[in-house]
Amino acid sequence: MPSSSRCETCDQRRALVLDRDLQIDVILNNIKRCLKDCIPFIPIDLSTSAWRTWIKRIPYCVTLATVTQNGETNPDYRFNCQPSCGTKQRMDARQTLSKDQLDREDILYIVTTSGTARPLPRVVYATKSSVQPNIDDLRSRMKITFDSVIYCSSPITFDPAILMLLISIHTGAQLVHHEVGAKEPLKLLDFLRDKMVTHIQTVPSFLRLLNLDLVAKHLLIDDTSVRVVSMGGEPCLTGKELYRMSGGSEKMISKVNFFNLYGLTEQSVWSSMHHISPATILSQSEEPVPIGKALSETEMTLEDCKKGEGATSSGSCTYELTLRSKTRLCYIDDGSSHLLTSLQLPTGDLFNSDMLFQGRKDVDFVKIGGTRISLLALSQSALEVYGVKQAYCLCDSRFGLAVVYVGSAAATNVEQALSTVSLYPGSITAIKMERLPIDRHGKIDRQALLAHLEQEFLLNSDKVAQQVKDLLPATMQRDKTFIENGGTSIQALALASQLSTILSAERNEHMILQMILSKSLKELFTFIDTDLYKLRNTSADSDDSGPTKKARVTNIVNSPPKNTLRAPATYATPLSLCWKVDTGKCVDASPVSAITSDGEVIFIGSHSHKFFSLRLEDGSVLWSATLGDRIEATATVSLEHNHVYVGCYDNYLYCLNMSNGGIVYKHRAEDIIKSSPVIDSRGFLYFGSHDYHIYCLNQFTFASEWKRKLDGAVYATPLLSGSNLYVVTLAGSLYAIDKVTGGVVDSVKQGFPMFSSPKICSAQLVVCGVDGLCVCRSLSDLQMNPTDTGGWV
């Protein structure tokens, strides 16, 4: 590796990329070279594609290193390498990025946030002035010396692992790594014991995954070499869990020092530290562990939350933590047009007055029925149930509140226990798993949990139809009501209760009872079958009901929940004007609403170039954003419900911040965009343009996965179903496209322009064209069964 800190090809500073899968000694050797030559290093995970997007935002010549057979690293290829004049133009295009900011000699490494706090990871330029105080503090307080042996469970893409690498370099301590991780707990515990590990740095979920009892039995034993166990990145293990992990041994609890660390990647790395006293562990306290006092050159203050954000269901007040420092400077690229700094950072984390963590305000709290509920508190309540070892609570628009847990056969009353401590008006679903999934940093993988719940949801819905039919005698006549078939009112009540339980719709039991008493069995089964089909189709396609962290997307005209029986309207509702808002010009788009911490909010765009966020209650404008041209497309809310996407006549698909309307990102097509985007359960976004293309973007990284050229402009919203994306064009063609690869699975020419979006009904694909034909096609071969509507569609 050349010793110059400048690239030999261009005039930019160089940075070295290190793959997380390199051997520890190779990583250490290259970091030492980077420190010597003042070259920032960038840890990435080559097994994913996300890094290819954000690395292009870095104004450095980036060298990707690979390992040769002799253990040396050679330059493989370079990114962002161009003549110096081109470099200057590139930096000027970023406007507020000044050259002296990004060419600072003390930039140590470049890393991204984990993505648990926000869907779009931030790129953080960590400086020596920010990291050095951490190195000094941890060396001193954890007593790390040249004879220490350190094990860090996280890969080097997680900044706590980078810190341990740097401490190892500074002290001469040995750093060890084992590739099996938590996949084979006994192997790992034996490895830690054989290597005489003295310091363990990990994430609480990783210890739970290893099994606290196994740690007590195989590692924290009388002759253990372990002196320090430090945990961070998640809420710390409670005193009760640490007591269990120590085998209940007072000697072990006194011998091993347990630390709770708190910090943000944006102020790399740790901001506070708390030594957990033996008394806390011996008392088996179930209270949250404090985050402790601020570390060197760091200030922590509690700020009053915005209205509605600071009260929990228990009525206690919470405050948002803000970090400040005059010297610990990092530069933060959040995807916008300017850099932020870490000198004053609102964390988004809520604490009570005793500095006990209460959860993240945008992830761990949901507002249901006017009540603000803490998901973290519910998770803690689930852990108090006998036999439960791990628990994680989520909220989703399809199944409401759900807790996923790991436990023994004795853990049988989790749902009942949570219903007594929660003010949630509906039921809480409890699902048992063998183990909770963790992400690449060792934290609980929320997206994997949501995918698991979605699968459970689909499997359960498949069983409902047969269960419903089993509730009724086969001799009953379908054209008669339940009572006309000889049923009694008591039996009708029992049937309504069973139906509502099967369909998870307890709050609609009265409506179901009225249908049983007044409708024929044929009508009853029609409603059930329709409801189940929509439930399955919505979950599988995920075109408007992706997993939610803080909002539930609905149409502006509120429909009943997707998992309830729906009766036909029998009474007309008078329409009266509640409010109106002047959008400036004509509106062609349909409004979309989302339930957020501010209440129900409406998103709508108009020909005035303006895109609005309106409060449904009174029509007040929360914010408006002026885009590059008129807006005719209907918006879509992101999978994580932090962003809203909308197409524009200036050829861009815009990603706007849902809370303030700021432009997070925009993707350019080659012509106007009238098509509304759809998002699948993996987080991939699909939209069409008048440039004859259908596009696929990763909504978390904004990376372009693929684009497919078709035979005409795409006006209608695409349809997701299973593994396919169905698209119609103004040239009169229907396409079935593989949503992963973008390849055309099948296509058929209908001959007339199609403005109407395709829909699936009873496993048939329905498309309509301006020729007046409503065409029903088989999903397997797209064969046609037309019906003439008598006019243009």
Buried (B, 14 or more C-beta within 10 A) or exposed (E): BEEEBBBEEBBBBBBBBBBBEBEBEBBBBBBEBBBEBBBBBBBBBBEEEBBEBBBEEBBBBBBBBBBEEEEEBEBEEBBBBBEEEEBBEBBEEBEEBEEEBBBBEBBBBBBBBBBBBBBBBBBBBBBBBBBBBBBBBBBEBBEBEEEBBBBBBBBBBBBBBBBBBBBBBBBEBBBBBBEEBBEBBEEBBBBBBEBEBBBBBBBBBBBBBBBBEBBBEBBBBEEBBBBBBBBBBBBBBBBBBBBBBBBEBEEBBEBBBBBBBBBBBBBBBBBBBBBBEBEBBBEBBEEBBBBBEBBEBBEBEBEEBEEEBBBBBEEEEBBBBBBBBEEBBBBBBBBBEEBBBBBEBEBBBBBBEEBBBBBBBBBBBBBBEEBBBBBBBBBBBBBEBEBBBBBBBBBBBBBBBBBBBBBEEEBBBBBEBBBEBBEBEBBBBBBBBEEBBBBBBBBBBBBEBBBBBBEBBEEBBEEBBEBBEEEBEEEBEEEBBBBEBEBEEEBBBEBBBBBBEBBBBBEBBEBBBBBBBBBBBEBBBEBBBBBBBBBBBBBBBBBBBBBBBBBBBBEEEEEEBBBBBBBEEEEEEEEEEEEEEEBBEEBBBEBBBBBBBBBBBBBBBBBBBBBBBBBBEEEEEBBBBEBEBBBBBBBBBBBBBBBBBBBBBBBBBBBBBBBEBBBBBBBEBEBBBBBBBBBBBBBBBBBBBBBBBBBBBBBBBBBEBBBBEBEBBBBBBBBBBEBBBBBBBBBBBBBBBBBBEBEBBBBBEBEBBBBBBBBBEEEEBBBBBBBBBBBBBEBEEBEBEBEEEEEEB
